[in-house]
Amino acid sequence: MGMPDTATKWTREMVLALPDDGKRYELFDGELLVSPAPNLVHQLALARLYDALAPFVRAHRLGETLWSPADLSL
């Protein structure tokens, strides 16, 4: 196994050009991260968190609550 290429600064465009192969690609400060899909326990916890937060966010007009993945540029 080779060492990761830490010299390459990934861009949003480079990540979007990657093939749709089922992997989760994320870009953080120019570094490409690849992570597995969330497991069932994670998904159940996320569903309960969403169910608790979404009504509050809507009632107070604070914005939107969204499921992931979402293509966000922050």
CHARMM-style PDB file with segment names, atoms N, HN, CA, C and O in Angstrom:
ATOM      1  N   MET     1       0.851  -1.174   0.000  1.00  0.00      PROA
ATOM      2  CA  MET     1       0.000   0.000   0.000  1.00  0.00      PROA
ATOM      3  C   MET     1       0.894   1.233   0.000  1.00  0.00      PROA
ATOM      4  O   MET     1       1.827   1.323   0.798  1.00  0.00      PROA
ATOM      5  N   GLY     2       0.616   2.177  -0.885  1.00  0.00      PROA
ATOM      6  HN  GLY     2      -0.142   2.104  -1.533  1.00  0.00      PROA
ATOM      7  CA  GLY     2       1.400   3.395  -0.964  1.00  0.00      PROA
ATOM      8  C   GLY     2       0.908   4.456   0.001  1.00  0.00      PROA
ATOM      9  O   GLY     2      -0.176   4.345   0.574  1.00  0.00      PROA
ATOM     10  N   MET     3       1.698   5.454   0.166  1.00  0.00      PROA
ATOM     11  HN  MET     3       2.578   5.544  -0.300  1.00  0.00      PROA
ATOM     12  CA  MET     3       1.326   6.580   1.021  1.00  0.00      PROA
ATOM     13  C   MET     3       0.338   7.467   0.274  1.00  0.00      PROA
ATOM     14  O   MET     3       0.415   7.575  -0.950  1.00  0.00      PROA
ATOM     15  N   PRO     4      -0.599   8.111   0.996  1.00  0.00      PROA
ATOM     16  CA  PRO     4      -1.541   9.007   0.327  1.00  0.00      PROA
ATOM     17  C   PRO     4      -0.824  10.215  -0.247  1.00  0.00      PROA
ATOM     18  O   PRO     4       0.200  10.657   0.276  1.00  0.00      PROA
ATOM     19  N   ASP     5      -1.371  10.736  -1.321  1.00  0.00      PROA
ATOM     20  HN  ASP     5      -2.202  10.378  -1.746  1.00  0.00      PROA
ATOM     21  CA  ASP     5      -0.804  11.916  -1.972  1.00  0.00      PROA
ATOM     22  C   ASP     5      -1.273  13.163  -1.230  1.00  0.00      PROA
ATOM     23  O   ASP     5      -2.372  13.661  -1.472  1.00  0.00      PROA
ATOM     24  N   THR     6      -0.441  13.659  -0.333  1.00  0.00      PROA
ATOM     25  HN  THR     6       0.452  13.254  -0.137  1.00  0.00      PROA
ATOM     26  CA  THR     6      -0.820  14.831   0.462  1.00  0.00      PROA
ATOM     27  C   THR     6      -0.458  16.139  -0.229  1.00  0.00      PROA
ATOM     28  O   THR     6      -0.831  17.212   0.242  1.00  0.00      PROA
ATOM     29  N   ALA     7       0.272  16.058  -1.352  1.00  0.00      PROA
ATOM     30  HN  ALA     7       0.576  15.185  -1.735  1.00  0.00      PROA
ATOM     31  CA  ALA     7       0.671  17.271  -2.057  1.00  0.00      PROA
ATOM     32  C   ALA     7      -0.467  17.822  -2.921  1.00  0.00      PROA
ATOM     33  O   ALA     7      -0.509  19.022  -3.192  1.00  0.00      PROA
ATOM     34  N   THR     8      -1.383  16.963  -3.353  1.00  0.00      PROA
ATOM     35  HN  THR     8      -1.350  15.988  -3.133  1.00  0.00      PROA
ATOM     36  CA  THR     8      -2.481  17.406  -4.205  1.00  0.00      PROA
ATOM     37  C   THR     8      -3.521  18.137  -3.378  1.00  0.00      PROA
ATOM     38  O   THR     8      -4.019  17.601  -2.387  1.00  0.00      PROA
ATOM     39  N   LYS     9      -3.853  19.360  -3.778  1.00  0.00      PROA
ATOM     40  HN  LYS     9      -3.449  19.795  -4.582  1.00  0.00      PROA
ATOM     41  CA  LYS     9      -4.943  20.103  -3.153  1.00  0.00      PROA
ATOM     42  C   LYS     9      -6.173  19.881  -4.014  1.00  0.00      PROA
ATOM     43  O   LYS     9      -6.273  20.417  -5.117  1.00  0.00      PROA
ATOM     44  N   TRP    10      -7.112  19.087  -3.507  1.00  0.00      PROA
ATOM     45  HN  TRP    10      -7.030  18.651  -2.611  1.00  0.00      PROA
ATOM     46  CA  TRP    10      -8.326  18.788  -4.243  1.00  0.00      PROA
ATOM     47  C   TRP    10      -9.235  20.008  -4.274  1.00  0.00      PROA
ATOM     48  O   TRP    10      -9.264  20.803  -3.334  1.00  0.00      PROA
ATOM     49  N   THR    11      -9.979  20.145  -5.373  1.00  0.00      PROA
ATOM     50  HN  THR    11      -9.955  19.499  -6.137  1.00  0.00      PROA
ATOM     51  CA  THR    11     -10.962  21.218  -5.515  1.00  0.00      PROA
ATOM     52  C   THR    11     -12.350  20.599  -5.610  1.00  0.00      PROA
ATOM     53  O   THR    11     -12.490  19.396  -5.829  1.00  0.00      PROA
ATOM     54  N   ARG    12     -13.360  21.421  -5.445  1.00  0.00      PROA
ATOM     55  HN  ARG    12     -13.246  22.399  -5.267  1.00  0.00      PROA
ATOM     56  CA  ARG    12     -14.745  20.963  -5.564  1.00  0.00      PROA
ATOM     57  C   ARG    12     -14.989  20.360  -6.943  1.00  0.00      PROA
ATOM     58  O   ARG    12     -15.648  19.328  -7.071  1.00  0.00      PROA
ATOM     59  N   GLU    13     -14.460  21.003  -7.960  1.00  0.00      PROA
ATOM     60  HN  GLU    13     -13.925  21.841  -7.856  1.00  0.00      PROA
ATOM     61  CA  GLU    13     -14.647  20.529  -9.337  1.00  0.00      PROA
ATOM     62  C   GLU    13     -14.023  19.139  -9.530  1.00  0.00      PROA
ATOM     63  O   GLU    13     -14.596  18.289 -10.211  1.00  0.00      PROA
ATOM     64  N   MET    14     -12.856  18.913  -8.932  1.00  0.00      PROA
ATOM     65  HN  MET    14     -12.390  19.604  -8.378  1.00  0.00      PROA
ATOM     66  CA  MET    14     -12.195  17.620  -9.046  1.00  0.00      PROA
ATOM     67  C   MET    14     -13.039  16.525  -8.381  1.00  0.00      PROA
ATOM     68  O   MET    14     -13.172  15.424  -8.915  1.00  0.00      PROA
ATOM     69  N   VAL    15     -13.599  16.837  -7.230  1.00  0.00      PROA
ATOM     70  HN  VAL    15     -13.491  17.732  -6.797  1.00  0.00      PROA
ATOM     71  CA  VAL    15     -14.429  15.853  -6.519  1.00  0.00      PROA
ATOM     72  C   VAL    15     -15.699  15.561  -7.312  1.00  0.00      PROA
ATOM     73  O   VAL    15     -16.104  14.404  -7.421  1.00  0.00      PROA
ATOM     74  N   LEU    16     -16.333  16.592  -7.868  1.00  0.00      PROA
ATOM     75  HN  LEU    16     -16.004  17.532  -7.780  1.00  0.00      PROA
ATOM     76  CA  LEU    16     -17.555  16.392  -8.643  1.00  0.00      PROA
ATOM     77  C   LEU    16     -17.299  15.596  -9.911  1.00  0.00      PROA
ATOM     78  O   LEU    16     -18.219  14.975 -10.443  1.00  0.00      PROA
ATOM     79  N   ALA    17     -16.062  15.602 -10.408  1.00  0.00      PROA
ATOM     80  HN  ALA    17     -15.314  16.106  -9.976  1.00  0.00      PROA
ATOM     81  CA  ALA    17     -15.716  14.861 -11.625  1.00  0.00      PROA
ATOM     82  C   ALA    17     -15.435  13.385 -11.350  1.00  0.00      PROA
ATOM     83  O   ALA    17     -15.296  12.606 -12.292  1.00  0.00      PROA
ATOM     84  N   LEU    18     -15.348  12.983 -10.080  1.00  0.00      PROA
ATOM     85  HN  LEU    18     -15.461  13.616  -9.314  1.00  0.00      PROA
ATOM     86  CA  LEU    18     -15.099  11.578  -9.757  1.00  0.00      PROA
ATOM     87  C   LEU    18     -16.298  10.726 -10.179  1.00  0.00      PROA
ATOM     88  O   LEU    18     -17.423  11.225 -10.225  1.00  0.00      PROA
ATOM     89  N   PRO    19     -16.071   9.453 -10.487  1.00  0.00      PROA
ATOM     90  CA  PRO    19     -17.171   8.593 -10.934  1.00  0.00      PROA
ATOM     91  C   PRO    19     -18.183   8.348  -9.813  1.00  0.00      PROA
ATOM     92  O   PRO    19     -17.837   8.378  -8.632  1.00  0.00      PROA
ATOM     93  N   ASP    20     -19.417   8.110 -10.196  1.00  0.00      PROA
ATOM     94  HN  ASP    20     -19.698   8.086 -11.156  1.00  0.00      PROA
ATOM     95  CA  ASP    20     -20.466   7.779  -9.239  1.00  0.00      PROA
ATOM     96  C   ASP    20     -20.363   6.290  -8.953  1.00  0.00      PROA
ATOM     97  O   ASP    20     -21.066   5.479  -9.555  1.00  0.00      PROA
ATOM     98  N   ASP    21     -19.470   5.939  -8.018  1.00  0.00      PROA
ATOM     99  HN  ASP    21     -18.898   6.598  -7.529  1.00  0.00      PROA
ATOM    100  CA  ASP    21     -19.175   4.535  -7.744  1.00  0.00      PROA
ATOM    101  C   ASP    21     -19.707   4.050  -6.396  1.00  0.00      PROA
ATOM    102  O   ASP    21     -19.321   2.981  -5.923  1.00  0.00      PROA
ATOM    103  N   GLY    22     -20.592   4.837  -5.778  1.00  0.00      PROA
ATOM    104  HN  GLY    22     -20.905   5.705  -6.162  1.00  0.00      PROA
ATOM    105  CA  GLY    22     -21.193   4.435  -4.517  1.00  0.00      PROA
ATOM    106  C   GLY    22     -20.405   4.831  -3.286  1.00  0.00      PROA
ATOM    107  O   GLY    22     -20.886   4.653  -2.167  1.00  0.00      PROA
ATOM    108  N   LYS    23     -19.203   5.365  -3.464  1.00  0.00      PROA
ATOM    109  HN  LYS    23     -18.812   5.510  -4.373  1.00  0.00      PROA
ATOM    110  CA  LYS    23     -18.397   5.802  -2.325  1.00  0.00      PROA
ATOM    111  C   LYS    23     -18.780   7.223  -1.946  1.00  0.00      PROA
ATOM    112  O   LYS    23     -19.239   7.993  -2.790  1.00  0.00      PROA
ATOM    113  N   ARG    24     -18.593   7.573  -0.671  1.00  0.00      PROA
ATOM    114  HN  ARG    24     -18.220   6.948   0.014  1.00  0.00      PROA
ATOM    115  CA  ARG    24     -18.866   8.934  -0.194  1.00  0.00      PROA
ATOM    116  C   ARG    24     -17.577   9.727  -0.237  1.00  0.00      PROA
ATOM    117  O   ARG    24     -16.670   9.490   0.562  1.00  0.00      PROA
ATOM    118  N   TYR    25     -17.491  10.665  -1.162  1.00  0.00      PROA
ATOM    119  HN  TYR    25     -18.227  10.857  -1.810  1.00  0.00      PROA
ATOM    120  CA  TYR    25     -16.328  11.531  -1.260  1.00  0.00      PROA
ATOM    121  C   TYR    25     -16.654  12.861  -0.604  1.00  0.00      PROA
ATOM    122  O   TYR    25     -17.709  13.443  -0.855  1.00  0.00      PROA
ATOM    123  N   GLU    26     -15.744  13.341   0.239  1.00  0.00      PROA
ATOM    124  HN  GLU    26     -14.887  12.868   0.443  1.00  0.00      PROA
ATOM    125  CA  GLU    26     -15.918  14.633   0.881  1.00  0.00      PROA
ATOM    126  C   GLU    26     -14.632  15.411   0.746  1.00  0.00      PROA
ATOM    127  O   GLU    26     -13.539  14.845   0.723  1.00  0.00      PROA
ATOM    128  N   LEU    27     -14.778  16.712   0.659  1.00  0.00      PROA
ATOM    129  HN  LEU    27     -15.666  17.172   0.678  1.00  0.00      PROA
ATOM    130  CA  LEU    27     -13.633  17.600   0.532  1.00  0.00      PROA
ATOM    131  C   LEU    27     -13.533  18.446   1.786  1.00  0.00      PROA
ATOM    132  O   LEU    27     -14.489  19.125   2.161  1.00  0.00      PROA
ATOM    133  N   PHE    28     -12.374  18.406   2.437  1.00  0.00      PROA
ATOM    134  HN  PHE    28     -11.597  17.855   2.132  1.00  0.00      PROA
ATOM    135  CA  PHE    28     -12.153  19.208   3.640  1.00  0.00      PROA
ATOM    136  C   PHE    28     -10.797  19.885   3.532  1.00  0.00      PROA
ATOM    137  O   PHE    28      -9.758  19.228   3.592  1.00  0.00      PROA
ATOM    138  N   ASP    29     -10.813  21.197   3.372  1.00  0.00      PROA
ATOM    139  HN  ASP    29     -11.657  21.731   3.323  1.00  0.00      PROA
ATOM    140  CA  ASP    29      -9.584  21.996   3.317  1.00  0.00      PROA
ATOM    141  C   ASP    29      -8.594  21.441   2.289  1.00  0.00      PROA
ATOM    142  O   ASP    29      -7.396  21.338   2.556  1.00  0.00      PROA
ATOM    143  N   GLY    30      -9.118  21.086   1.107  1.00  0.00      PROA
ATOM    144  HN  GLY    30     -10.091  21.170   0.891  1.00  0.00      PROA
ATOM    145  CA  GLY    30      -8.266  20.602   0.031  1.00  0.00      PROA
ATOM    146  C   GLY    30      -7.903  19.132   0.117  1.00  0.00      PROA
ATOM    147  O   GLY    30      -7.192  18.628  -0.753  1.00  0.00      PROA
ATOM    148  N   GLU    31      -8.369  18.429   1.140  1.00  0.00      PROA
ATOM    149  HN  GLU    31      -8.946  18.839   1.847  1.00  0.00      PROA
ATOM    150  CA  GLU    31      -8.071  17.015   1.312  1.00  0.00      PROA
ATOM    151  C   GLU    31      -9.298  16.183   0.944  1.00  0.00      PROA
ATOM    152  O   GLU    31     -10.416  16.486   1.362  1.00  0.00      PROA
ATOM    153  N   LEU    32      -9.075  15.132   0.156  1.00  0.00      PROA
ATOM    154  HN  LEU    32      -8.167  14.886  -0.184  1.00  0.00      PROA
ATOM    155  CA  LEU    32     -10.146  14.243  -0.246  1.00  0.00      PROA
ATOM    156  C   LEU    32     -10.326  13.166   0.821  1.00  0.00      PROA
ATOM    157  O   LEU    32      -9.376  12.466   1.171  1.00  0.00      PROA
ATOM    158  N   LEU    33     -11.546  13.038   1.335  1.00  0.00      PROA
ATOM    159  HN  LEU    33     -12.317  13.607   1.051  1.00  0.00      PROA
ATOM    160  CA  LEU    33     -11.875  12.021   2.327  1.00  0.00      PROA
ATOM    161  C   LEU    33     -12.874  11.047   1.714  1.00  0.00      PROA
ATOM    162  O   LEU    33     -13.810  11.460   1.029  1.00  0.00      PROA
ATOM    163  N   VAL    34     -12.676   9.768   1.957  1.00  0.00      PROA
ATOM    164  HN  VAL    34     -11.915   9.433   2.513  1.00  0.00      PROA
ATOM    165  CA  VAL    34     -13.581   8.742   1.460  1.00  0.00      PROA
ATOM    166  C   VAL    34     -14.058   7.953   2.680  1.00  0.00      PROA
ATOM    167  O   VAL    34     -13.253   7.422   3.445  1.00  0.00      PROA
ATOM    168  N   SER    35     -15.365   7.888   2.844  1.00  0.00      PROA
ATOM    169  HN  SER    35     -16.019   8.319   2.222  1.00  0.00      PROA
ATOM    170  CA  SER    35     -15.899   7.175   4.008  1.00  0.00      PROA
ATOM    171  C   SER    35     -16.999   6.218   3.578  1.00  0.00      PROA
ATOM    172  O   SER    35     -17.653   6.431   2.557  1.00  0.00      PROA
ATOM    173  N   PRO    36     -17.204   5.154   4.367  1.00  0.00      PROA
ATOM    174  CA  PRO    36     -18.255   4.190   4.030  1.00  0.00      PROA
ATOM    175  C   PRO    36     -19.633   4.776   4.301  1.00  0.00      PROA
ATOM    176  O   PRO    36     -19.767   5.772   5.011  1.00  0.00      PROA
ATOM    177  N   ALA    37     -20.637   4.159   3.737  1.00  0.00      PROA
ATOM    178  HN  ALA    37     -20.528   3.350   3.160  1.00  0.00      PROA
ATOM    179  CA  ALA    37     -22.016   4.575   3.988  1.00  0.00      PROA
ATOM    180  C   ALA    37     -22.340   4.366   5.466  1.00  0.00      PROA
ATOM    181  O   ALA    37     -21.798   3.453   6.089  1.00  0.00      PROA
ATOM    182  N   PRO    38     -23.221   5.201   6.041  1.00  0.00      PROA
ATOM    183  CA  PRO    38     -23.584   5.050   7.444  1.00  0.00      PROA
ATOM    184  C   PRO    38     -24.305   3.725   7.700  1.00  0.00      PROA
ATOM    185  O   PRO    38     -25.021   3.214   6.838  1.00  0.00      PROA
ATOM    186  N   ASN    39     -24.100   3.180   8.906  1.00  0.00      PROA
ATOM    187  HN  ASN    39     -23.519   3.595   9.606  1.00  0.00      PROA
ATOM    188  CA  ASN    39     -24.764   1.922   9.252  1.00  0.00      PROA
ATOM    189  C   ASN    39     -26.169   2.198   9.792  1.00  0.00      PROA
ATOM    190  O   ASN    39     -26.578   3.352   9.922  1.00  0.00      PROA
ATOM    191  N   LEU    40     -26.898   1.132  10.104  1.00  0.00      PROA
ATOM    192  HN  LEU    40     -26.566   0.194   9.999  1.00  0.00      PROA
ATOM    193  CA  LEU    40     -28.293   1.256  10.527  1.00  0.00      PROA
ATOM    194  C   LEU    40     -28.441   2.057  11.820  1.00  0.00      PROA
ATOM    195  O   LEU    40     -29.336   2.896  11.923  1.00  0.00      PROA
ATOM    196  N   VAL    41     -27.586   1.813  12.795  1.00  0.00      PROA
ATOM    197  HN  VAL    41     -26.859   1.131  12.711  1.00  0.00      PROA
ATOM    198  CA  VAL    41     -27.669   2.544  14.066  1.00  0.00      PROA
ATOM    199  C   VAL    41     -27.500   4.045  13.830  1.00  0.00      PROA
ATOM    200  O   VAL    41     -28.223   4.857  14.409  1.00  0.00      PROA
ATOM    201  N   HSD    42     -26.551   4.402  12.985  1.00  0.00      PROA
ATOM    202  HN  HSD    42     -25.964   3.743  12.515  1.00  0.00      PROA
ATOM    203  CA  HSD    42     -26.329   5.812  12.650  1.00  0.00      PROA
ATOM    204  C   HSD    42     -27.572   6.409  11.987  1.00  0.00      PROA
ATOM    205  O   HSD    42     -27.997   7.512  12.329  1.00  0.00      PROA
ATOM    206  N   GLN    43     -28.143   5.677  11.046  1.00  0.00      PROA
ATOM    207  HN  GLN    43     -27.797   4.781  10.768  1.00  0.00      PROA
ATOM    208  CA  GLN    43     -29.325   6.164  10.335  1.00  0.00      PROA
ATOM    209  C   GLN    43     -30.519   6.336  11.280  1.00  0.00      PROA
ATOM    210  O   GLN    43     -31.257   7.314  11.162  1.00  0.00      PROA
ATOM    211  N   LEU    44     -30.716   5.404  12.211  1.00  0.00      PROA
ATOM    212  HN  LEU    44     -30.116   4.610  12.307  1.00  0.00      PROA
ATOM    213  CA  LEU    44     -31.812   5.518  13.173  1.00  0.00      PROA
ATOM    214  C   LEU    44     -31.616   6.721  14.095  1.00  0.00      PROA
ATOM    215  O   LEU    44     -32.572   7.437  14.393  1.00  0.00      PROA
ATOM    216  N   ALA    45     -30.387   6.942  14.546  1.00  0.00      PROA
ATOM    217  HN  ALA    45     -29.611   6.360  14.304  1.00  0.00      PROA
ATOM    218  CA  ALA    45     -30.096   8.103  15.389  1.00  0.00      PROA
ATOM    219  C   ALA    45     -30.351   9.396  14.619  1.00  0.00      PROA
ATOM    220  O   ALA    45     -30.906  10.348  15.167  1.00  0.00      PROA
ATOM    221  N   LEU    46     -29.950   9.429  13.367  1.00  0.00      PROA
ATOM    222  HN  LEU    46     -29.499   8.655  12.922  1.00  0.00      PROA
ATOM    223  CA  LEU    46     -30.176  10.604  12.534  1.00  0.00      PROA
ATOM    224  C   LEU    46     -31.668  10.863  12.346  1.00  0.00      PROA
ATOM    225  O   LEU    46     -32.106  12.012  12.399  1.00  0.00      PROA
ATOM    226  N   ALA    47     -32.444   9.815  12.130  1.00  0.00      PROA
ATOM    227  HN  ALA    47     -32.088   8.882  12.088  1.00  0.00      PROA
ATOM    228  CA  ALA    47     -33.891   9.973  11.949  1.00  0.00      PROA
ATOM    229  C   ALA    47     -34.533  10.572  13.204  1.00  0.00      PROA
ATOM    230  O   ALA    47     -35.379  11.461  13.104  1.00  0.00      PROA
ATOM    231  N   ARG    48     -34.137  10.093  14.372  1.00  0.00      PROA
ATOM    232  HN  ARG    48     -33.450   9.371  14.454  1.00  0.00      PROA
ATOM    233  CA  ARG    48     -34.701  10.629  15.621  1.00  0.00      PROA
ATOM    234  C   ARG    48     -34.275  12.072  15.856  1.00  0.00      PROA
ATOM    235  O   ARG    48     -35.072  12.886  16.322  1.00  0.00      PROA
ATOM    236  N   LEU    49     -33.037  12.389  15.540  1.00  0.00      PROA
ATOM    237  HN  LEU    49     -32.389  11.727  15.161  1.00  0.00      PROA
ATOM    238  CA  LEU    49     -32.563  13.768  15.673  1.00  0.00      PROA
ATOM    239  C   LEU    49     -33.324  14.697  14.730  1.00  0.00      PROA
ATOM    240  O   LEU    49     -33.740  15.788  15.121  1.00  0.00      PROA
ATOM    241  N   TYR    50     -33.500  14.258  13.499  1.00  0.00      PROA
ATOM    242  HN  TYR    50     -33.162  13.372  13.182  1.00  0.00      PROA
ATOM    243  CA  TYR    50     -34.259  15.046  12.522  1.00  0.00      PROA
ATOM    244  C   TYR    50     -35.694  15.272  13.006  1.00  0.00      PROA
ATOM    245  O   TYR    50     -36.203  16.391  12.954  1.00  0.00      PROA
ATOM    246  N   ASP    51     -36.340  14.200  13.476  1.00  0.00      PROA
ATOM    247  HN  ASP    51     -35.926  13.291  13.517  1.00  0.00      PROA
ATOM    248  CA  ASP    51     -37.721  14.312  13.953  1.00  0.00      PROA
ATOM    249  C   ASP    51     -37.849  15.278  15.126  1.00  0.00      PROA
ATOM    250  O   ASP    51     -38.882  15.931  15.280  1.00  0.00      PROA
ATOM    251  N   ALA    52     -36.812  15.373  15.951  1.00  0.00      PROA
ATOM    252  HN  ALA    52     -35.974  14.842  15.826  1.00  0.00      PROA
ATOM    253  CA  ALA    52     -36.840  16.287  17.087  1.00  0.00      PROA
ATOM    254  C   ALA    52     -36.557  17.732  16.668  1.00  0.00      PROA
ATOM    255  O   ALA    52     -37.161  18.660  17.205  1.00  0.00      PROA
ATOM    256  N   LEU    53     -35.657  17.923  15.729  1.00  0.00      PROA
ATOM    257  HN  LEU    53     -35.166  17.169  15.294  1.00  0.00      PROA
ATOM    258  CA  LEU    53     -35.240  19.273  15.346  1.00  0.00      PROA
ATOM    259  C   LEU    53     -36.129  19.943  14.306  1.00  0.00      PROA
ATOM    260  O   LEU    53     -36.376  21.145  14.391  1.00  0.00      PROA
ATOM    261  N   ALA    54     -36.607  19.190  13.336  1.00  0.00      PROA
ATOM    262  HN  ALA    54     -36.406  18.213  13.268  1.00  0.00      PROA
ATOM    263  CA  ALA    54     -37.333  19.772  12.210  1.00  0.00      PROA
ATOM    264  C   ALA    54     -38.546  20.610  12.631  1.00  0.00      PROA
ATOM    265  O   ALA    54     -38.699  21.721  12.121  1.00  0.00      PROA
ATOM    266  N   PRO    55     -39.408  20.142  13.526  1.00  0.00      PROA
ATOM    267  CA  PRO    55     -40.559  20.965  13.918  1.00  0.00      PROA
ATOM    268  C   PRO    55     -40.144  22.281  14.582  1.00  0.00      PROA
ATOM    269  O   PRO    55     -40.764  23.318  14.345  1.00  0.00      PROA
ATOM    270  N   PHE    56     -39.107  22.244  15.404  1.00  0.00      PROA
ATOM    271  HN  PHE    56     -38.603  21.402  15.597  1.00  0.00      PROA
ATOM    272  CA  PHE    56     -38.622  23.456  16.068  1.00  0.00      PROA
ATOM    273  C   PHE    56     -38.081  24.456  15.043  1.00  0.00      PROA
ATOM    274  O   PHE    56     -38.388  25.646  15.104  1.00  0.00      PROA
ATOM    275  N   VAL    57     -37.283  23.963  14.112  1.00  0.00      PROA
ATOM    276  HN  VAL    57     -37.034  22.996  14.062  1.00  0.00      PROA
ATOM    277  CA  VAL    57     -36.698  24.834  13.081  1.00  0.00      PROA
ATOM    278  C   VAL    57     -37.804  25.454  12.235  1.00  0.00      PROA
ATOM    279  O   VAL    57     -37.755  26.645  11.928  1.00  0.00      PROA
ATOM    280  N   ARG    58     -38.802  24.656  11.855  1.00  0.00      PROA
ATOM    281  HN  ARG    58     -38.842  23.688  12.104  1.00  0.00      PROA
ATOM    282  CA  ARG    58     -39.923  25.178  11.057  1.00  0.00      PROA
ATOM    283  C   ARG    58     -40.729  26.202  11.851  1.00  0.00      PROA
ATOM    284  O   ARG    58     -41.034  27.279  11.339  1.00  0.00      PROA
ATOM    285  N   ALA    59     -41.077  25.877  13.094  1.00  0.00      PROA
ATOM    286  HN  ALA    59     -40.829  25.002  13.510  1.00  0.00      PROA
ATOM    287  CA  ALA    59     -41.920  26.750  13.920  1.00  0.00      PROA
ATOM    288  C   ALA    59     -41.270  28.106  14.171  1.00  0.00      PROA
ATOM    289  O   ALA    59     -41.960  29.119  14.279  1.00  0.00      PROA
ATOM    290  N   HSD    60     -39.956  28.121  14.261  1.00  0.00      PROA
ATOM    291  HN  HSD    60     -39.395  27.298  14.173  1.00  0.00      PROA
ATOM    292  CA  HSD    60     -39.251  29.376  14.541  1.00  0.00      PROA
ATOM    293  C   HSD    60     -38.614  29.997  13.294  1.00  0.00      PROA
ATOM    294  O   HSD    60     -37.849  30.958  13.378  1.00  0.00      PROA
ATOM    295  N   ARG    61     -38.950  29.426  12.141  1.00  0.00      PROA
ATOM    296  HN  ARG    61     -39.572  28.646  12.072  1.00  0.00      PROA
ATOM    297  CA  ARG    61     -38.446  29.938  10.851  1.00  0.00      PROA
ATOM    298  C   ARG    61     -36.938  30.177  10.881  1.00  0.00      PROA
ATOM    299  O   ARG    61     -36.453  31.249  10.519  1.00  0.00      PROA
ATOM    300  N   LEU    62     -36.212  29.150  11.323  1.00  0.00      PROA
ATOM    301  HN  LEU    62     -36.606  28.280  11.617  1.00  0.00      PROA
ATOM    302  CA  LEU    62     -34.759  29.244  11.456  1.00  0.00      PROA
ATOM    303  C   LEU    62     -34.008  28.796  10.209  1.00  0.00      PROA
ATOM    304  O   LEU    62     -32.799  29.004  10.110  1.00  0.00      PROA
ATOM    305  N   GLY    63     -34.695  28.195   9.275  1.00  0.00      PROA
ATOM    306  HN  GLY    63     -35.678  28.026   9.356  1.00  0.00      PROA
ATOM    307  CA  GLY    63     -34.042  27.688   8.071  1.00  0.00      PROA
ATOM    308  C   GLY    63     -34.636  26.353   7.682  1.00  0.00      PROA
ATOM    309  O   GLY    63     -35.837  26.128   7.824  1.00  0.00      PROA
ATOM    310  N   GLU    64     -33.786  25.469   7.190  1.00  0.00      PROA
ATOM    311  HN  GLU    64     -32.809  25.652   7.074  1.00  0.00      PROA
ATOM    312  CA  GLU    64     -34.224  24.155   6.719  1.00  0.00      PROA
ATOM    313  C   GLU    64     -33.443  23.064   7.434  1.00  0.00      PROA
ATOM    314  O   GLU    64     -32.271  23.248   7.767  1.00  0.00      PROA
ATOM    315  N   THR    65     -34.082  21.945   7.667  1.00  0.00      PROA
ATOM    316  HN  THR    65     -35.034  21.796   7.397  1.00  0.00      PROA
ATOM    317  CA  THR    65     -33.387  20.748   8.122  1.00  0.00      PROA
ATOM    318  C   THR    65     -33.344  19.794   6.939  1.00  0.00      PROA
ATOM    319  O   THR    65     -34.368  19.536   6.306  1.00  0.00      PROA
ATOM    320  N   LEU    66     -32.165  19.275   6.643  1.00  0.00      PROA
ATOM    321  HN  LEU    66     -31.334  19.485   7.157  1.00  0.00      PROA
ATOM    322  CA  LEU    66     -31.982  18.439   5.459  1.00  0.00      PROA
ATOM    323  C   LEU    66     -31.327  17.120   5.833  1.00  0.00      PROA
ATOM    324  O   LEU    66     -30.542  17.045   6.778  1.00  0.00      PROA
ATOM    325  N   TRP    67     -31.665  16.071   5.070  1.00  0.00      PROA
ATOM    326  HN  TRP    67     -32.303  16.131   4.302  1.00  0.00      PROA
ATOM    327  CA  TRP    67     -30.989  14.794   5.173  1.00  0.00      PROA
ATOM    328  C   TRP    67     -29.714  14.862   4.354  1.00  0.00      PROA
ATOM    329  O   TRP    67     -29.633  15.621   3.389  1.00  0.00      PROA
ATOM    330  N   SER    68     -28.741  14.092   4.724  1.00  0.00      PROA
ATOM    331  HN  SER    68     -28.807  13.475   5.509  1.00  0.00      PROA
ATOM    332  CA  SER    68     -27.528  14.006   3.922  1.00  0.00      PROA
ATOM    333  C   SER    68     -27.708  12.855   2.923  1.00  0.00      PROA
ATOM    334  O   SER    68     -28.590  12.024   3.140  1.00  0.00      PROA
ATOM    335  N   PRO    69     -26.955  12.764   1.888  1.00  0.00      PROA
ATOM    336  CA  PRO    69     -25.905  13.711   1.542  1.00  0.00      PROA
ATOM    337  C   PRO    69     -26.472  14.954   0.887  1.00  0.00      PROA
ATOM    338  O   PRO    69     -27.516  14.920   0.236  1.00  0.00      PROA
ATOM    339  N   ALA    70     -25.776  16.021   1.070  1.00  0.00      PROA
ATOM    340  HN  ALA    70     -24.927  16.048   1.599  1.00  0.00      PROA
ATOM    341  CA  ALA    70     -26.136  17.284   0.430  1.00  0.00      PROA
ATOM    342  C   ALA    70     -24.862  17.918  -0.082  1.00  0.00      PROA
ATOM    343  O   ALA    70     -23.860  17.955   0.631  1.00  0.00      PROA
ATOM    344  N   ASP    71     -24.882  18.402  -1.270  1.00  0.00      PROA
ATOM    345  HN  ASP    71     -25.696  18.371  -1.850  1.00  0.00      PROA
ATOM    346  CA  ASP    71     -23.714  19.028  -1.870  1.00  0.00      PROA
ATOM    347  C   ASP    71     -23.654  20.470  -1.390  1.00  0.00      PROA
ATOM    348  O   ASP    71     -24.288  21.352  -1.968  1.00  0.00      PROA
ATOM    349  N   LEU    72     -22.888  20.703  -0.329  1.00  0.00      PROA
ATOM    350  HN  LEU    72     -22.373  19.986   0.140  1.00  0.00      PROA
ATOM    351  CA  LEU    72     -22.823  22.037   0.269  1.00  0.00      PROA
ATOM    352  C   LEU    72     -21.425  22.614   0.106  1.00  0.00      PROA
ATOM    353  O   LEU    72     -20.426  21.899   0.182  1.00  0.00      PROA
ATOM    354  N   SER    73     -21.377  23.901  -0.116  1.00  0.00      PROA
ATOM    355  HN  SER    73     -22.189  24.482  -0.177  1.00  0.00      PROA
ATOM    356  CA  SER    73     -20.118  24.638  -0.115  1.00  0.00      PROA
ATOM    357  C   SER    73     -20.150  25.599   1.050  1.00  0.00      PROA
ATOM    358  O   SER    73     -20.916  26.562   1.042  1.00  0.00      PROA
ATOM    359  N   LEU    74     -19.331  25.352   2.044  1.00  0.00      PROA
ATOM    360  HN  LEU    74     -18.708  24.569   2.050  1.00  0.00      PROA
ATOM    361  CA  LEU    74     -19.314  26.212   3.231  1.00  0.00      PROA
ATOM    362  C   LEU    74     -18.017  26.998   3.303  1.00  0.00      PROA
ATOM    363  OT1 LEU    74     -17.819  27.778   4.235  1.00  0.00      PROA
TER     364      LEU     74
END
